[in-house]
Amino acid sequence: MSAIVVCPLGSIAELAARHKASHMVSLMAEKHDFHRPGLIDAERHLVLKMNDIAFAGTGDLVAPAEEHVVQLIDFARRWDRASPIVIHCWMGVSRSPAAAVIASLAVDPEEDDFELAARLRRAAPHATPNPRLIEFGDRLLGRGGRLISAIKGIGRGAETDGRASFVLPIRKA
């Protein structure tokens, strides 16, 4: 069974190597530079430039947009699931858990939203998925509000120091 490895920026190289990941999604602020781990080929790395905010029009910050989620879904569907994928943001708390849930549903549309949200909470007590990403994912994946309700149902995650990472197994490899 393959998996989605979710982590903060500071853990990407270690976890990509440990899990023998083949793909990576980075959800980082526009001007935040970082180095892709060498074992991830450039064509297997999606960079989505956005800030961790829930509303557009917040100063110079870039809100998650529908186009970001379209790119995420397309990238996830091209992932062969032979090896894990690493999804990260700055702290691994909001953007990357939201992206992990969306990616999981993109590759397994039969998955129950509420079971997925419960699996997320068990794997990541600290996760508080970005609501804007979840809303776009719900609509673009045709979930009919179920994903939004499921994520609201697990509530806000526990406090964390931003060094927590987790593995979200996917049902189909």
Buried (B, 14 or more C-beta within 10 A) or exposed (E): EBBBBBBBBBBBBEBBEEBEBBBBBBBBBEEEEEEBBEEBEEEBBBEBEBBBBBEEEEEEBBBBBEEBBEBBBEBBEEBEBEBBBBBBBBBBBBBBBBBBBBBBBBBBEEBBBBEBBBBBBEBBBBBBBBBBBBBBBBBBBEBEEBBBBBBEEBEEBEEBEEEBBBBBEBBEE
